[in-house]
Amino acid sequence: MSTKQSLPAPHAKHAALARPETGEFNRQELAILGAPCGTIKDLVARLLPHLAPALNVAYVDADHAAGDEAAPTDTLLQAGASAELTDKIHFRRLDAQRGLDKFAQQHWLGSQSLVLVNGNHFRARQQVAIISAQKPLEKKLDRLTDVQLILLSDDQTELPAYLQTHLGDQQPAVLALADTAAIAAWVQQWWRAAAPPLRGLVLAGGRSQRMQTDKGQLRYHGQEQRAYAAALLAGICDDVFVSCRPDQADTLPAGLTPLPDQFLDLGPMGGILSAFRHDPNAAWVVVACDLPFLSADTLRYLAEHRHAGRVATAFQSPHNEFPEPLITIWEPRSYAVLLQFLALGYSCPRKALINSEIELLLPPAPQELRNVNTPQEREAAERELG
């Protein structure tokens, strides 16, 4: 009689990590092609006053100067410096000997709200096609993989037959190349529609040392506070998770989905980073479990005033000018920001918010941002909530 022996699991050299959807240059990128490079650059220049400062827009293009003709003649790099920082009063420029590799490029451009790309030289995940007699697209159809907008130059009134055939059932919007305001409005609408989805995270993994009992299990509203906070988040999020220590996962009430910490002993930052490790392509609405006064209306206000182009959208504390990190929408780009602060030895989410570009809102009901951390505060809260 023979018995089957289970084979060992295949060796995994690297951890299976969910990778952010970065595109060629950015999560939200548009390659513009179908016209001379000067026309494309002029279009971007016309659009920028309409898009900035609400959006941080980067532009990717090739250097059209020949060889060393484009190199600055006064740079100290030629004399042997490894880097040269030039303060231009209105901006700073850093020239360095080290090349801009793929990973550094993704990091820098990934922190922008939007990247517009000269599609004559580079590809992007989605495209804007210009119809112009000067540079027909017939030989570049392989670059038109997901056309979002078509721009007709002055000498064009309809789409060429070859392009109609290539697009098939796709029906991109069509605008005039000269109509800057309409194009800018379209870009803004397209950008908003592509905002990452919202997922909810209840922070309930603390040890509640001041309260001397688990704050997430307290009942101010007839149910555990972690369940109450999850129900609030469910009104604005696609789904909701409860951030907890690994040993707490089995103690959650039925219906709650645990997300055990994978970044341990880091407090709230560990919970937020664990959420981004679970899904780096979502924006996470983070709410602490010790906020019994928080209402659905305040969370809805936060979601309605979200700025997906910032690192985060947060309420200003009623007690000072600082942001409240634990009632905040953390956008996908904040993942890299939080990791940078962690690498510098900081585990404070508020410090990351203070030193980043965020959307800071005045809370519509400041009293709802009140934390309850001690037995005395708990007794007062229970009296007020009835």
C-alpha positions as YAML, in Angstrom:
chain: A
units: angstrom
residues:
- id: 1
  name: MET
  ca: [0.00, 0.00, 0.00]
- id: 2
  name: SER
  ca: [1.46, 3.35, -1.04]
- id: 3
  name: THR
  ca: [0.79, 6.73, 0.42]
- id: 4
  name: LYS
  ca: [1.02, 10.04, -1.37]
- id: 5
  name: GLN
  ca: [3.43, 12.53, 0.05]
- id: 6
  name: SER
  ca: [2.67, 16.21, -0.37]
- id: 7
  name: LEU
  ca: [5.34, 18.10, -2.24]
- id: 8
  name: PRO
  ca: [6.98, 21.05, -0.52]
- id: 9
  name: ALA
  ca: [5.80, 24.47, -1.61]
- id: 10
  name: PRO
  ca: [8.03, 26.02, -4.28]
- id: 11
  name: HIS
  ca: [10.69, 28.31, -2.92]
- id: 12
  name: ALA
  ca: [9.81, 31.99, -3.22]
- id: 13
  name: LYS
  ca: [12.86, 34.21, -3.49]
- id: 14
  name: HIS
  ca: [10.95, 37.45, -2.94]
- id: 15
  name: ALA
  ca: [7.83, 38.40, -1.00]
- id: 16
  name: ALA
  ca: [4.65, 38.57, -3.05]
- id: 17
  name: LEU
  ca: [3.91, 42.28, -2.93]
- id: 18
  name: ALA
  ca: [1.07, 44.09, -4.62]
- id: 19
  name: ARG
  ca: [2.68, 46.68, -6.88]
- id: 20
  name: PRO
  ca: [1.23, 50.11, -7.52]
- id: 21
  name: GLU
  ca: [-0.20, 50.76, -10.97]
- id: 22
  name: THR
  ca: [2.27, 53.39, -12.11]
- id: 23
  name: GLY
  ca: [1.78, 53.42, -15.88]
- id: 24
  name: GLU
  ca: [4.78, 54.47, -17.93]
- id: 25
  name: PHE
  ca: [5.29, 57.65, -15.91]
- id: 26
  name: ASN
  ca: [2.29, 58.12, -13.60]
- id: 27
  name: ARG
  ca: [-1.04, 56.61, -12.56]
- id: 28
  name: GLN
  ca: [-2.75, 59.30, -14.63]
- id: 29
  name: GLU
  ca: [-0.90, 60.04, -17.84]
- id: 30
  name: LEU
  ca: [-1.83, 61.14, -21.36]
- id: 31
  name: ALA
  ca: [0.41, 60.84, -24.41]
- id: 32
  name: ILE
  ca: [-0.36, 63.54, -26.97]
- id: 33
  name: LEU
  ca: [0.52, 62.68, -30.55]
- id: 34
  name: GLY
  ca: [-0.45, 63.42, -34.14]
- id: 35
  name: ALA
  ca: [1.14, 66.87, -34.52]
- id: 36
  name: PRO
  ca: [4.64, 68.34, -34.64]
- id: 37
  name: CYS
  ca: [6.47, 68.46, -31.31]
- id: 38
  name: GLY
  ca: [6.20, 72.25, -31.17]
- id: 39
  name: THR
  ca: [2.41, 72.06, -31.50]
- id: 40
  name: ILE
  ca: [2.19, 69.51, -28.69]
- id: 41
  name: LYS
  ca: [4.37, 71.60, -26.40]
- id: 42
  name: ASP
  ca: [2.32, 74.71, -27.23]
- id: 43
  name: LEU
  ca: [-0.88, 72.83, -26.33]
- id: 44
  name: VAL
  ca: [0.57, 71.83, -22.95]
- id: 45
  name: ALA
  ca: [1.67, 75.44, -22.33]
- id: 46
  name: ARG
  ca: [-1.87, 76.63, -23.08]
- id: 47
  name: LEU
  ca: [-3.41, 74.06, -20.75]
- id: 48
  name: LEU
  ca: [-1.18, 74.63, -17.73]
- id: 49
  name: PRO
  ca: [-2.74, 77.93, -16.55]
- id: 50
  name: HIS
  ca: [-6.11, 76.16, -16.51]
- id: 51
  name: LEU
  ca: [-4.85, 73.05, -14.66]
- id: 52
  name: ALA
  ca: [-2.41, 74.52, -12.14]
- id: 53
  name: PRO
  ca: [-2.27, 75.00, -9.20]
- id: 54
  name: ALA
  ca: [-5.13, 72.55, -8.56]
- id: 55
  name: LEU
  ca: [-3.08, 69.83, -10.25]
- id: 56
  name: ASN
  ca: [0.67, 69.30, -10.23]
- id: 57
  name: VAL
  ca: [1.34, 68.64, -13.90]
- id: 58
  name: ALA
  ca: [4.62, 67.26, -15.24]
- id: 59
  name: TYR
  ca: [5.57, 67.19, -18.92]
- id: 60
  name: VAL
  ca: [7.71, 64.50, -20.54]
- id: 61
  name: ASP
  ca: [9.50, 65.25, -23.79]
- id: 62
  name: ALA
  ca: [12.72, 64.48, -25.62]
- id: 63
  name: ASP
  ca: [15.59, 66.97, -25.86]
- id: 64
  name: HIS
  ca: [15.31, 68.35, -29.37]
- id: 65
  name: ALA
  ca: [18.72, 70.02, -29.31]
- id: 66
  name: ALA
  ca: [21.58, 68.10, -30.91]
- id: 67
  name: GLY
  ca: [24.03, 66.48, -28.53]
- id: 68
  name: ASP
  ca: [26.06, 68.88, -26.40]
- id: 69
  name: GLU
  ca: [24.31, 71.94, -27.84]
- id: 70
  name: ALA
  ca: [21.69, 71.55, -25.08]
- id: 71
  name: ALA
  ca: [24.20, 71.17, -22.24]
- id: 72
  name: PRO
  ca: [24.70, 74.23, -20.00]
- id: 73
  name: THR
  ca: [28.14, 75.72, -20.49]
- id: 74
  name: ASP
  ca: [28.56, 77.00, -16.92]
- id: 75
  name: THR
  ca: [27.81, 73.81, -15.00]
- id: 76
  name: LEU
  ca: [30.32, 72.67, -12.38]
- id: 77
  name: LEU
  ca: [29.53, 69.07, -13.24]
- id: 78
  name: GLN
  ca: [32.00, 69.40, -16.09]
- id: 79
  name: ALA
  ca: [34.65, 70.37, -13.56]
- id: 80
  name: GLY
  ca: [34.07, 67.27, -11.46]
- id: 81
  name: ALA
  ca: [31.23, 68.09, -9.02]
- id: 82
  name: SER
  ca: [28.88, 65.18, -8.30]
- id: 83
  name: ALA
  ca: [25.89, 67.49, -7.95]
- id: 84
  name: GLU
  ca: [25.07, 71.18, -8.29]
- id: 85
  name: LEU
  ca: [22.04, 72.85, -6.70]
- id: 86
  name: THR
  ca: [21.15, 76.16, -8.35]
- id: 87
  name: ASP
  ca: [18.77, 78.50, -6.52]
- id: 88
  name: LYS
  ca: [16.85, 80.35, -9.22]
- id: 89
  name: ILE
  ca: [15.00, 82.47, -6.59]
- id: 90
  name: HIS
  ca: [11.61, 81.32, -7.89]
- id: 91
  name: PHE
  ca: [12.62, 77.65, -8.11]
- id: 92
  name: ARG
  ca: [15.60, 75.40, -7.48]
- id: 93
  name: ARG
  ca: [17.31, 73.16, -10.02]
- id: 94
  name: LEU
  ca: [19.42, 70.15, -9.14]
- id: 95
  name: ASP
  ca: [21.88, 68.80, -11.69]
- id: 96
  name: ALA
  ca: [23.57, 65.53, -10.78]
- id: 97
  name: GLN
  ca: [26.07, 63.16, -12.31]
- id: 98
  name: ARG
  ca: [23.91, 60.17, -11.41]
- id: 99
  name: GLY
  ca: [21.50, 59.22, -14.17]
- id: 100
  name: LEU
  ca: [17.77, 59.22, -13.61]
- id: 101
  name: ASP
  ca: [17.08, 55.49, -13.57]
- id: 102
  name: LYS
  ca: [13.67, 53.87, -14.03]
- id: 103
  name: PHE
  ca: [12.95, 53.61, -10.30]
- id: 104
  name: ALA
  ca: [13.96, 57.18, -9.43]
- id: 105
  name: GLN
  ca: [11.89, 58.41, -12.38]
- id: 106
  name: GLN
  ca: [8.83, 56.48, -11.19]
- id: 107
  name: HIS
  ca: [9.28, 57.85, -7.69]
- id: 108
  name: TRP
  ca: [9.51, 61.48, -8.77]
- id: 109
  name: LEU
  ca: [6.90, 61.50, -11.52]
- id: 110
  name: GLY
  ca: [4.62, 59.28, -9.46]
- id: 111
  name: SER
  ca: [4.29, 62.09, -6.93]
- id: 112
  name: GLN
  ca: [2.70, 64.38, -9.54]
- id: 113
  name: SER
  ca: [-1.05, 64.70, -10.09]
- id: 114
  name: LEU
  ca: [-0.83, 64.27, -13.86]
- id: 115
  name: VAL
  ca: [1.83, 63.66, -16.49]
- id: 116
  name: LEU
  ca: [1.40, 64.88, -20.06]
- id: 117
  name: VAL
  ca: [3.70, 63.16, -22.52]
- id: 118
  name: ASN
  ca: [4.97, 64.01, -25.99]
- id: 119
  name: GLY
  ca: [3.63, 60.91, -27.69]
- id: 120
  name: ASN
  ca: [5.86, 61.41, -30.72]
- id: 121
  name: HIS
  ca: [8.74, 60.14, -28.58]
- id: 122
  name: PHE
  ca: [7.22, 58.24, -25.63]
- id: 123
  name: ARG
  ca: [4.28, 55.99, -24.91]
- id: 124
  name: ALA
  ca: [1.68, 56.41, -22.18]
- id: 125
  name: ARG
  ca: [-1.14, 54.22, -20.98]
- id: 126
  name: GLN
  ca: [-3.81, 56.51, -22.50]
- id: 127
  name: GLN
  ca: [-3.64, 58.96, -25.36]
- id: 128
  name: VAL
  ca: [-4.88, 62.21, -26.88]
- id: 129
  name: ALA
  ca: [-4.82, 62.03, -30.70]
- id: 130
  name: ILE
  ca: [-4.41, 65.20, -32.72]
- id: 131
  name: ILE
  ca: [-5.74, 65.03, -36.28]
- id: 132
  name: SER
  ca: [-3.48, 67.16, -38.42]
- id: 133
  name: ALA
  ca: [-2.28, 67.04, -42.02]
- id: 134
  name: GLN
  ca: [1.21, 67.92, -40.79]
- id: 135
  name: LYS
  ca: [1.77, 64.61, -38.99]
- id: 136
  name: PRO
  ca: [-0.74, 61.88, -39.93]
- id: 137
  name: LEU
  ca: [-1.23, 59.07, -37.42]
- id: 138
  name: GLU
  ca: [-1.58, 56.28, -39.98]
- id: 139
  name: LYS
  ca: [1.89, 54.89, -39.22]
- id: 140
  name: LYS
  ca: [1.52, 55.25, -35.43]
- id: 141
  name: LEU
  ca: [-1.65, 53.29, -34.84]
- id: 142
  name: ASP
  ca: [0.25, 50.85, -32.62]
- id: 143
  name: ARG
  ca: [0.66, 53.70, -30.13]
- id: 144
  name: LEU
  ca: [-3.08, 54.39, -29.99]
- id: 145
  name: THR
  ca: [-3.97, 51.70, -27.48]
- id: 146
  name: ASP
  ca: [-6.54, 53.61, -25.41]
- id: 147
  name: VAL
  ca: [-7.53, 56.91, -27.02]
- id: 148
  name: GLN
  ca: [-9.43, 59.16, -24.63]
- id: 149
  name: LEU
  ca: [-9.70, 62.39, -26.65]
- id: 150
  name: ILE
  ca: [-9.40, 63.47, -30.29]
- id: 151
  name: LEU
  ca: [-8.42, 67.03, -31.21]
- id: 152
  name: LEU
  ca: [-9.18, 68.38, -34.67]
- id: 153
  name: SER
  ca: [-6.78, 71.00, -36.00]
- id: 154
  name: ASP
  ca: [-8.11, 73.91, -38.07]
- id: 155
  name: ASP
  ca: [-7.63, 72.07, -41.37]
- id: 156
  name: GLN
  ca: [-9.61, 69.00, -40.26]
- id: 157
  name: THR
  ca: [-13.36, 68.52, -39.87]
- id: 158
  name: GLU
  ca: [-13.71, 64.75, -39.46]
- id: 159
  name: LEU
  ca: [-11.82, 61.63, -38.45]
- id: 160
  name: PRO
  ca: [-9.80, 59.87, -41.15]
- id: 161
  name: ALA
  ca: [-11.23, 56.53, -42.25]
- id: 162
  name: TYR
  ca: [-8.13, 54.62, -41.09]
- id: 163
  name: LEU
  ca: [-8.57, 56.01, -37.57]
- id: 164
  name: GLN
  ca: [-12.28, 55.20, -37.46]
- id: 165
  name: THR
  ca: [-11.45, 51.63, -38.43]
- id: 166
  name: HIS
  ca: [-8.71, 51.43, -35.78]
- id: 167
  name: LEU
  ca: [-10.95, 52.79, -33.01]
- id: 168
  name: GLY
  ca: [-13.77, 50.38, -33.76]
- id: 169
  name: ASP
  ca: [-16.41, 50.68, -31.03]
- id: 170
  name: GLN
  ca: [-14.38, 53.23, -29.07]
- id: 171
  name: GLN
  ca: [-16.00, 56.65, -29.04]
- id: 172
  name: PRO
  ca: [-13.55, 59.20, -27.61]
- id: 173
  name: ALA
  ca: [-14.61, 62.78, -27.10]
- id: 174
  name: VAL
  ca: [-13.82, 65.13, -30.01]
- id: 175
  name: LEU
  ca: [-12.81, 68.77, -29.54]
- id: 176
  name: ALA
  ca: [-11.14, 71.52, -31.53]
- id: 177
  name: LEU
  ca: [-7.38, 71.80, -30.99]
- id: 178
  name: ALA
  ca: [-7.75, 75.58, -30.65]
- id: 179
  name: ASP
  ca: [-10.37, 75.37, -27.86]
- id: 180
  name: THR
  ca: [-8.04, 75.51, -24.87]
- id: 181
  name: ALA
  ca: [-10.74, 76.02, -22.24]
- id: 182
  name: ALA
  ca: [-12.78, 73.03, -23.44]
- id: 183
  name: ILE
  ca: [-9.71, 70.79, -23.55]
- id: 184
  name: ALA
  ca: [-8.68, 71.84, -20.05]
- id: 185
  name: ALA
  ca: [-12.20, 71.17, -18.75]
- id: 186
  name: TRP
  ca: [-12.12, 67.73, -20.37]
- id: 187
  name: VAL
  ca: [-8.72, 66.93, -18.78]
- id: 188
  name: GLN
  ca: [-10.00, 67.95, -15.34]
- id: 189
  name: GLN
  ca: [-13.14, 65.82, -15.71]
- id: 190
  name: TRP
  ca: [-11.10, 62.85, -17.01]
- id: 191
  name: TRP
  ca: [-8.68, 63.21, -14.11]
- id: 192
  name: ARG
  ca: [-11.46, 63.30, -11.51]
- id: 193
  name: ALA
  ca: [-13.16, 60.25, -13.03]
- id: 194
  name: ALA
  ca: [-9.89, 58.30, -12.75]
- id: 195
  name: ALA
  ca: [-9.45, 59.01, -9.02]
- id: 196
  name: PRO
  ca: [-8.52, 55.87, -7.05]
- id: 197
  name: PRO
  ca: [-11.38, 54.10, -5.22]
- id: 198
  name: LEU
  ca: [-11.95, 54.66, -1.50]
- id: 199
  name: ARG
  ca: [-11.40, 51.83, 0.96]
- id: 200
  name: GLY
  ca: [-12.06, 52.21, 4.67]
- id: 201
  name: LEU
  ca: [-9.73, 51.40, 7.55]
- id: 202
  name: VAL
  ca: [-10.74, 51.43, 11.23]
- id: 203
  name: LEU
  ca: [-7.65, 51.75, 13.41]
- id: 204
  name: ALA
  ca: [-8.27, 49.40, 16.34]
- id: 205
  name: GLY
  ca: [-4.87, 47.83, 16.97]
- id: 206
  name: GLY
  ca: [-3.71, 49.99, 19.86]
- id: 207
  name: ARG
  ca: [-3.11, 48.62, 23.36]
- id: 208
  name: SER
  ca: [-5.39, 51.22, 25.02]
- id: 209
  name: GLN
  ca: [-3.00, 51.66, 27.96]
- id: 210
  name: ARG
  ca: [-4.58, 54.91, 29.15]
- id: 211
  name: MET
  ca: [-8.12, 53.53, 28.90]
- id: 212
  name: GLN
  ca: [-7.03, 50.27, 30.63]
- id: 213
  name: THR
  ca: [-9.44, 48.32, 28.39]
- id: 214
  name: ASP
  ca: [-9.71, 47.83, 24.63]
- id: 215
  name: LYS
  ca: [-11.17, 51.07, 23.23]
- id: 216
  name: GLY
  ca: [-12.42, 49.28, 20.14]
- id: 217
  name: GLN
  ca: [-14.71, 47.08, 22.25]
- id: 218
  name: LEU
  ca: [-16.37, 49.94, 24.15]
- id: 219
  name: ARG
  ca: [-20.07, 50.46, 23.40]
- id: 220
  name: TYR
  ca: [-21.30, 54.03, 23.11]
- id: 221
  name: HIS
  ca: [-23.98, 53.34, 20.51]
- id: 222
  name: GLY
  ca: [-25.19, 49.83, 21.35]
- id: 223
  name: GLN
  ca: [-22.40, 48.11, 19.45]
- id: 224
  name: GLU
  ca: [-18.63, 47.88, 19.70]
- id: 225
  name: GLN
  ca: [-16.91, 51.09, 18.68]
- id: 226
  name: ARG
  ca: [-14.88, 49.36, 15.96]
- id: 227
  name: ALA
  ca: [-18.14, 48.10, 14.42]
- id: 228
  name: TYR
  ca: [-19.70, 51.55, 14.74]
- id: 229
  name: ALA
  ca: [-16.75, 53.19, 12.97]
- id: 230
  name: ALA
  ca: [-16.83, 50.52, 10.24]
- id: 231
  name: ALA
  ca: [-20.53, 51.21, 9.65]
- id: 232
  name: LEU
  ca: [-19.79, 54.93, 9.24]
- id: 233
  name: LEU
  ca: [-17.05, 54.21, 6.70]
- id: 234
  name: ALA
  ca: [-19.29, 51.84, 4.76]
- id: 235
  name: GLY
  ca: [-21.36, 54.86, 3.73]
- id: 236
  name: ILE
  ca: [-18.51, 56.31, 1.64]
- id: 237
  name: CYS
  ca: [-16.16, 53.38, 0.92]
- id: 238
  name: ASP
  ca: [-16.24, 50.38, -1.42]
- id: 239
  name: ASP
  ca: [-15.30, 48.12, 1.49]
- id: 240
  name: VAL
  ca: [-14.02, 48.43, 5.05]
- id: 241
  name: PHE
  ca: [-11.27, 46.70, 7.02]
- id: 242
  name: VAL
  ca: [-10.36, 46.78, 10.70]
- id: 243
  name: SER
  ca: [-6.68, 47.34, 11.40]
- id: 244
  name: CYS
  ca: [-5.67, 45.19, 14.34]
- id: 245
  name: ARG
  ca: [-2.82, 43.30, 15.93]
- id: 246
  name: PRO
  ca: [-2.51, 39.69, 14.71]
- id: 247
  name: ASP
  ca: [-3.71, 38.42, 18.10]
- id: 248
  name: GLN
  ca: [-6.91, 40.52, 17.81]
- id: 249
  name: ALA
  ca: [-8.08, 39.19, 14.45]
- id: 250
  name: ASP
  ca: [-10.22, 36.41, 15.96]
- id: 251
  name: THR
  ca: [-11.93, 38.76, 18.42]
- id: 252
  name: LEU
  ca: [-13.71, 40.94, 15.85]
- id: 253
  name: PRO
  ca: [-17.52, 40.86, 15.77]
- id: 254
  name: ALA
  ca: [-19.13, 38.96, 12.92]
- id: 255
  name: GLY
  ca: [-19.23, 40.91, 9.68]
- id: 256
  name: LEU
  ca: [-15.99, 42.82, 10.22]
- id: 257
  name: THR
  ca: [-12.94, 42.08, 8.06]
- id: 258
  name: PRO
  ca: [-9.61, 42.11, 9.91]
- id: 259
  name: LEU
  ca: [-6.43, 43.53, 8.38]
- id: 260
  name: PRO
  ca: [-3.67, 42.43, 10.79]
- id: 261
  name: ASP
  ca: [-0.65, 44.70, 11.07]
- id: 262
  name: GLN
  ca: [2.35, 43.67, 8.99]
- id: 263
  name: PHE
  ca: [4.39, 46.71, 10.05]
- id: 264
  name: LEU
  ca: [4.62, 45.97, 13.76]
- id: 265
  name: ASP
  ca: [5.16, 48.27, 16.76]
- id: 266
  name: LEU
  ca: [4.67, 51.45, 14.73]
- id: 267
  name: GLY
  ca: [1.30, 52.54, 16.10]
- id: 268
  name: PRO
  ca: [-1.18, 54.03, 13.61]
- id: 269
  name: MET
  ca: [1.47, 54.30, 10.89]
- id: 270
  name: GLY
  ca: [1.87, 50.53, 10.97]
- id: 271
  name: GLY
  ca: [-1.83, 50.11, 10.29]
- id: 272
  name: ILE
  ca: [-1.83, 52.58, 7.41]
- id: 273
  name: LEU
  ca: [1.25, 51.03, 5.82]
- id: 274
  name: SER
  ca: [-0.27, 47.56, 6.18]
- id: 275
  name: ALA
  ca: [-3.37, 48.81, 4.35]
- id: 276
  name: PHE
  ca: [-1.26, 50.10, 1.46]
- id: 277
  name: ARG
  ca: [0.65, 46.85, 1.34]
- id: 278
  name: HIS
  ca: [-2.74, 45.13, 0.97]
- id: 279
  name: ASP
  ca: [-3.85, 47.51, -1.80]
- id: 280
  name: PRO
  ca: [-1.43, 50.22, -2.98]
- id: 281
  name: ASN
  ca: [-3.84, 51.37, -5.70]
- id: 282
  name: ALA
  ca: [-6.67, 52.52, -3.44]
- id: 283
  name: ALA
  ca: [-7.07, 55.63, -1.33]
- id: 284
  name: TRP
  ca: [-7.62, 54.67, 2.32]
- id: 285
  name: VAL
  ca: [-10.07, 56.55, 4.53]
- id: 286
  name: VAL
  ca: [-8.58, 56.08, 7.98]
- id: 287
  name: VAL
  ca: [-10.65, 56.52, 11.14]
- id: 288
  name: ALA
  ca: [-9.52, 55.81, 14.70]
- id: 289
  name: CYS
  ca: [-11.84, 53.67, 16.83]
- id: 290
  name: ASP
  ca: [-11.81, 56.14, 19.76]
- id: 291
  name: LEU
  ca: [-14.05, 58.76, 18.13]
- id: 292
  name: PRO
  ca: [-17.56, 58.09, 19.50]
- id: 293
  name: PHE
  ca: [-18.84, 61.53, 18.48]
- id: 294
  name: LEU
  ca: [-17.94, 61.13, 14.80]
- id: 295
  name: SER
  ca: [-20.94, 61.18, 12.43]
- id: 296
  name: ALA
  ca: [-21.68, 59.99, 8.91]
- id: 297
  name: ASP
  ca: [-22.22, 63.61, 7.85]
- id: 298
  name: THR
  ca: [-18.66, 64.59, 8.77]
- id: 299
  name: LEU
  ca: [-17.17, 61.63, 6.92]
- id: 300
  name: ARG
  ca: [-19.33, 62.40, 3.90]
- id: 301
  name: TYR
  ca: [-18.05, 66.01, 4.01]
- id: 302
  name: LEU
  ca: [-14.48, 64.68, 4.01]
- id: 303
  name: ALA
  ca: [-15.15, 62.49, 0.96]
- id: 304
  name: GLU
  ca: [-16.98, 65.25, -0.94]
- id: 305
  name: HIS
  ca: [-14.06, 67.66, -0.43]
- id: 306
  name: ARG
  ca: [-11.37, 65.11, -1.20]
- id: 307
  name: HIS
  ca: [-8.50, 66.28, -3.39]
- id: 308
  name: ALA
  ca: [-7.11, 63.16, -5.05]
- id: 309
  name: GLY
  ca: [-4.14, 65.12, -6.39]
- id: 310
  name: ARG
  ca: [-2.73, 65.76, -2.93]
- id: 311
  name: VAL
  ca: [-0.93, 63.35, -0.61]
- id: 312
  name: ALA
  ca: [-3.97, 63.35, 1.65]
- id: 313
  name: THR
  ca: [-7.16, 65.19, 2.59]
- id: 314
  name: ALA
  ca: [-7.40, 65.87, 6.31]
- id: 315
  name: PHE
  ca: [-9.30, 67.95, 8.86]
- id: 316
  name: GLN
  ca: [-7.53, 70.68, 10.77]
- id: 317
  name: SER
  ca: [-7.46, 70.00, 14.50]
- id: 318
  name: PRO
  ca: [-9.90, 72.16, 16.52]
- id: 319
  name: HIS
  ca: [-7.07, 72.75, 19.02]
- id: 320
  name: ASN
  ca: [-4.29, 73.94, 16.68]
- id: 321
  name: GLU
  ca: [-3.44, 74.41, 13.01]
- id: 322
  name: PHE
  ca: [-2.17, 70.86, 12.57]
- id: 323
  name: PRO
  ca: [-3.95, 68.14, 10.56]
- id: 324
  name: GLU
  ca: [-5.74, 65.22, 12.24]
- id: 325
  name: PRO
  ca: [-4.03, 62.15, 10.77]
- id: 326
  name: LEU
  ca: [-6.57, 59.61, 12.03]
- id: 327
  name: ILE
  ca: [-9.61, 61.06, 10.26]
- id: 328
  name: THR
  ca: [-7.92, 61.35, 6.89]
- id: 329
  name: ILE
  ca: [-8.07, 60.18, 3.28]
- id: 330
  name: TRP
  ca: [-4.61, 58.91, 2.42]
- id: 331
  name: GLU
  ca: [-4.08, 58.82, -1.36]
- id: 332
  name: PRO
  ca: [-1.96, 56.08, -3.01]
- id: 333
  name: ARG
  ca: [1.01, 58.42, -3.41]
- id: 334
  name: SER
  ca: [1.18, 58.76, 0.39]
- id: 335
  name: TYR
  ca: [2.47, 55.17, 0.61]
- id: 336
  name: ALA
  ca: [5.91, 56.25, -0.62]
- id: 337
  name: VAL
  ca: [5.78, 59.38, 1.54]
- id: 338
  name: LEU
  ca: [5.11, 57.40, 4.73]
- id: 339
  name: LEU
  ca: [7.88, 54.94, 3.89]
- id: 340
  name: GLN
  ca: [10.28, 57.84, 3.39]
- id: 341
  name: PHE
  ca: [9.47, 59.24, 6.82]
- id: 342
  name: LEU
  ca: [9.84, 55.78, 8.34]
- id: 343
  name: ALA
  ca: [13.28, 55.48, 6.70]
- id: 344
  name: LEU
  ca: [14.24, 58.76, 8.39]
- id: 345
  name: GLY
  ca: [13.19, 57.39, 11.78]
- id: 346
  name: TYR
  ca: [9.73, 58.97, 12.09]
- id: 347
  name: SER
  ca: [6.60, 56.92, 12.76]
- id: 348
  name: CYS
  ca: [4.23, 59.86, 13.22]
- id: 349
  name: PRO
  ca: [1.57, 60.18, 10.48]
- id: 350
  name: ARG
  ca: [0.90, 63.77, 11.52]
- id: 351
  name: LYS
  ca: [4.52, 64.72, 10.82]
- id: 352
  name: ALA
  ca: [4.15, 63.27, 7.33]
- id: 353
  name: LEU
  ca: [1.00, 65.36, 6.76]
- id: 354
  name: ILE
  ca: [2.54, 68.57, 8.11]
- id: 355
  name: ASN
  ca: [5.50, 68.23, 5.75]
- id: 356
  name: SER
  ca: [3.56, 67.18, 2.63]
- id: 357
  name: GLU
  ca: [1.22, 68.79, 0.16]
- id: 358
  name: ILE
  ca: [-2.23, 68.04, 1.55]
- id: 359
  name: GLU
  ca: [-5.78, 69.37, 1.34]
- id: 360
  name: LEU
  ca: [-6.56, 70.75, 4.80]
- id: 361
  name: LEU
  ca: [-10.24, 71.22, 5.65]
- id: 362
  name: LEU
  ca: [-11.93, 73.01, 8.49]
- id: 363
  name: PRO
  ca: [-14.20, 70.41, 10.14]
- id: 364
  name: PRO
  ca: [-17.92, 71.17, 9.80]
- id: 365
  name: ALA
  ca: [-18.51, 69.93, 13.36]
- id: 366
  name: PRO
  ca: [-15.23, 70.32, 15.33]
- id: 367
  name: GLN
  ca: [-16.65, 68.63, 18.43]
- id: 368
  name: GLU
  ca: [-16.87, 65.35, 16.52]
- id: 369
  name: LEU
  ca: [-13.09, 65.08, 16.29]
- id: 370
  name: ARG
  ca: [-12.81, 64.54, 20.03]
- id: 371
  name: ASN
  ca: [-10.82, 61.47, 21.09]
- id: 372
  name: VAL
  ca: [-11.82, 59.50, 24.19]
- id: 373
  name: ASN
  ca: [-8.71, 57.96, 25.72]
- id: 374
  name: THR
  ca: [-9.16, 57.69, 29.52]
- id: 375
  name: PRO
  ca: [-11.80, 56.26, 31.89]
- id: 376
  name: GLN
  ca: [-12.74, 59.81, 32.93]
- id: 377
  name: GLU
  ca: [-13.21, 60.90, 29.31]
- id: 378
  name: ARG
  ca: [-15.22, 57.73, 28.68]
- id: 379
  name: GLU
  ca: [-17.61, 58.50, 31.55]
- id: 380
  name: ALA
  ca: [-18.10, 62.04, 30.26]
- id: 381
  name: ALA
  ca: [-18.73, 60.79, 26.73]
- id: 382
  name: GLU
  ca: [-21.28, 58.23, 27.94]
- id: 383
  name: ARG
  ca: [-23.18, 60.94, 29.79]
- id: 384
  name: GLU
  ca: [-23.21, 63.24, 26.75]
- id: 385
  name: LEU
  ca: [-24.24, 60.49, 24.35]
- id: 386
  name: GLY
  ca: [-26.96, 59.26, 26.68]
...
